[in-house]
Amino acid sequence: MDKEVRKKRHLSQTQFIAYGFFTIILIGALLLMLPIANRSGKNLGFINCLLTATSATCVTGLVAADTWSQWTLFGQLVILAMIQIGGLGFITIGVFVSIILRRRVSLKARGLMQESMNTLQIGGIVRLAKKIVQGTLLFEGAGAVLLSIRFVPEFGFFRGVYYGIFHSISAFCNGGFDLMGIREPYSSLTYYAGDWLVNAVVISLIVIGGIGFIVWDDIAKKGLHFRKYLLHTKIVLVTTAILLVGGSLFFFALERNNLMVGMTPGEMFWTSLFQSATARTAGFNTTDTAALTDGSKLLTIMLMFIGGSPGSTAGGIKTTTLAVLLLSARASIRQTVGVEIYNRRLDDEAVRQAGLILIINLALAMAAAMWMVLAQPKLAMSDVLFETFSAIGTAGMSTGTTRELLLASRVPLIILMFCGRVGSLSSALAFTQSKKKPPVMQPVEKITVG
C-alpha cells in the first residue's frame, strides 16, 4: 500500500517542468506586487501581476500595463530575469550552474533537460547545456552592443546600454517586452519602423532564438553542409525560410494600400519582414497592429499559431508540427505508405503527436475565446481571436484588447500562455494520470468520416 502511494505521488518529468514554471511565475507575481516594483507605489492586483509574470516567464509579451510606465527599475529587472529564465528554461540554467560549480549532473537532471529542450537523445546533454548558455550570451551580447549604437545617442550612455541589453534579451527570448513607453505608452518599436539597424538586429535575434537549440548544435557541428544536417534541422530551416519569406510577401500585398501608403521602398521592406518575423512569437511591432486589415490580422493569427521550432525560446504548435501535418496530408492524398521526406520516413508516433498538438491548441484557443466573449459580449470576435491565438502561441501581439479586458477575461489568457510555453500536450500530460494498456481491448466497429 505504501509503495502504491509513493508511486502515485512521484512526479513525472513533464509534471516537474510544469510545476517548476508555475512556481517561477508565482514568485515573479509576488515580487511585482511589492511597492518597490511599481512607480506609483501601488500594485496592480494579484491577477494583473500574475498576467505580467506569466507573460514574461512564458516569453509572450501580453501586458496589463505599459512596462516602462508601470514598473520601476526593480520591476523591470524582475521581468527581465523571468524572460531569461523562461527563454532558456530553468532546467538548462540549473544544469549550467552545476557545471560551473563542478558538481555531477545526475541522470534525472539529464532526463529533465532532454524533456525541457525536446532533444532527440540524452547523450551529450550536459555539453549541449553549456553550448546553449554560451551561445545565448554571445547572441544577446552582440545584439545589446548593436542596439546600444542606436539607443545611446538617443537616451544617454547608461540608459542606452540598459535599453540595448533589455531589448536584446527580450528579442532573443521572443519575449516581446519593451521599454519604449518612455516615448509613448504601448508604442513598442514603431519609432524604428524604417531603421535598418534596429530592424536587422531584432529580426536576427528573433529568428536565431526561434529556430531551436538542437538546430544550433547541428549547424555548429556540420557547418553549412545542408545534406549532412539532421532531418529535424532540415525541416526547421526550410519551413522557417518559407514562413519568413512567404509571410513578408503576403503582408506586403495586404498592407501596401493601407499602412504602407506613403512609405519608402526601404520602409516597406523592413515593415513586411519585421511583421512576418515578429508574428511567430516575438511580440514586438513596428506598425499599429490595431490598424491592420482583416486579411493581415488573419495572416498574423496563422503565423502566431505556428510559432517557432521545438527546443527554442518560441511557442506555437512549432514549424516541425506544421511540416509533419502537411507531409502526412500529402502522403494520404497520394496513398503512399508512410510519410517521407529527404529520403527518410517519419516515425508514426511523430505524425500522431502532430495531430494531437494541433487539436489541443485549437481547442484551447477556441474555448478561451468563448469564455472571453461570454464575459465581455461587446468585444469584437476578431480581436478576441487575435488575443487568444497570441496567448497560446506565446506571440504577445495585441490589438490593444488586453488592457481592456476584465479580470475574468484575463484568466484564460494566463492559462493559454502557460500551456503555450510548457507545451499544450505536455500540459495535458502533466495534469493527467497515465493509464496502463488493458489486457483485453474492445471490439472494433467502423464509422464513416469525411
Rosetta blueprint (number, residue, H / E / L):
1 M L
2 D H
3 K H
4 E H
5 V H
6 R H
7 K H
8 K H
9 R H
10 H L
11 L L
12 S L
13 Q H
14 T H
15 Q H
16 F H
17 I H
18 A H
19 Y H
20 G H
21 F H
22 F H
23 T H
24 I H
25 I H
26 L H
27 I H
28 G H
29 A H
30 L H
31 L H
32 L H
33 M L
34 L L
35 P H
36 I H
37 A H
38 N E
39 R L
40 S L
41 G L
42 K L
43 N L
44 L L
45 G L
46 F H
47 I H
48 N H
49 C H
50 L H
51 L H
52 T H
53 A H
54 T H
55 S H
56 A H
57 T H
58 C L
59 V L
60 T L
61 G L
62 L L
63 V L
64 A L
65 A L
66 D L
67 T H
68 W H
69 S H
70 Q H
71 W E
72 T L
73 L H
74 F H
75 G H
76 Q H
77 L H
78 V H
79 I H
80 L H
81 A H
82 M H
83 I H
84 Q H
85 I H
86 G H
87 G H
88 L H
89 G L
90 F H
91 I H
92 T H
93 I H
94 G H
95 V H
96 F H
97 V H
98 S H
99 I H
100 I H
101 L L
102 R L
103 R L
104 R L
105 V L
106 S L
107 L H
108 K H
109 A H
110 R H
111 G H
112 L H
113 M H
114 Q H
115 E H
116 S H
117 M H
118 N L
119 T L
120 L L
121 Q L
122 I L
123 G L
124 G L
125 I H
126 V H
127 R H
128 L H
129 A H
130 K H
131 K H
132 I H
133 V H
134 Q H
135 G H
136 T H
137 L H
138 L H
139 F H
140 E H
141 G H
142 A H
143 G H
144 A H
145 V H
146 L H
147 L H
148 S H
149 I H
150 R H
151 F H
152 V H
153 P H
154 E H
155 F H
156 G L
157 F H
158 F H
159 R H
160 G H
161 V H
162 Y H
163 Y H
164 G H
165 I H
166 F H
167 H H
168 S H
169 I H
170 S H
171 A H
172 F H
173 C L
174 N L
175 G L
176 G L
177 F L
178 D L
179 L L
180 M H
181 G H
182 I H
183 R L
184 E L
185 P L
186 Y L
187 S L
188 S L
189 L L
190 T H
191 Y H
192 Y H
193 A L
194 G L
195 D L
196 W H
197 L H
198 V H
199 N H
200 A H
201 V H
202 V H
203 I H
204 S H
205 L H
206 I H
207 V H
208 I H
209 G H
210 G H
211 I H
212 G L
213 F H
214 I H
215 V H
216 W H
217 D H
218 D H
219 I H
220 A H
221 K H
222 K H
223 G L
224 L L
225 H L
226 F H
227 R H
228 K H
229 Y L
230 L L
231 L H
232 H H
233 T H
234 K H
235 I H
236 V H
237 L H
238 V H
239 T H
240 T H
241 A H
242 I H
243 L H
244 L H
245 V H
246 G H
247 G H
248 S H
249 L H
250 F H
251 F H
252 F H
253 A H
254 L H
255 E H
256 R L
257 N L
258 N L
259 L L
260 M L
261 V L
262 G L
263 M L
264 T L
265 P H
266 G H
267 E H
268 M H
269 F H
270 W H
271 T H
272 S H
273 L H
274 F H
275 Q H
276 S H
277 A H
278 T H
279 A H
280 R L
281 T L
282 A L
283 G L
284 F L
285 N L
286 T L
287 T L
288 D L
289 T H
290 A H
291 A H
292 L L
293 T L
294 D H
295 G H
296 S H
297 K H
298 L H
299 L H
300 T H
301 I H
302 M H
303 L H
304 M H
305 F H
306 I H
307 G L
308 G L
309 S L
310 P L
311 G L
312 S L
313 T L
314 A L
315 G L
316 G L
317 I L
318 K L
319 T H
320 T H
321 T H
322 L H
323 A H
324 V H
325 L H
326 L H
327 L H
328 S H
329 A H
330 R H
331 A H
332 S H
333 I H
334 R H
335 Q L
336 T L
337 V L
338 G L
339 V L
340 E E
341 I E
342 Y L
343 N L
344 R E
345 R E
346 L L
347 D L
348 D H
349 E H
350 A H
351 V H
352 R H
353 Q H
354 A H
355 G H
356 L H
357 I H
358 L H
359 I H
360 I H
361 N H
362 L H
363 A H
364 L H
365 A H
366 M H
367 A H
368 A H
369 A H
370 M H
371 W H
372 M H
373 V H
374 L H
375 A H
376 Q L
377 P L
378 K L
379 L L
380 A L
381 M H
382 S H
383 D H
384 V H
385 L H
386 F H
387 E H
388 T H
389 F H
390 S H
391 A H
392 I H
393 G L
394 T L
395 A L
396 G L
397 M L
398 S L
399 T L
400 G L
401 T L
402 T H
403 R H
404 E H
405 L L
406 L L
407 L H
408 A H
409 S H
410 R H
411 V H
412 P H
413 L H
414 I H
415 I H
416 L H
417 M H
418 F H
419 C H
420 G H
421 R H
422 V H
423 G L
424 S H
425 L H
426 S H
427 S H
428 A H
429 L H
430 A H
431 F L
432 T L
433 Q L
434 S L
435 K L
436 K L
437 K L
438 P L
439 P L
440 V L
441 M L
442 Q L
443 P L
444 V L
445 E L
446 K L
447 I L
448 T L
449 V L
450 G L
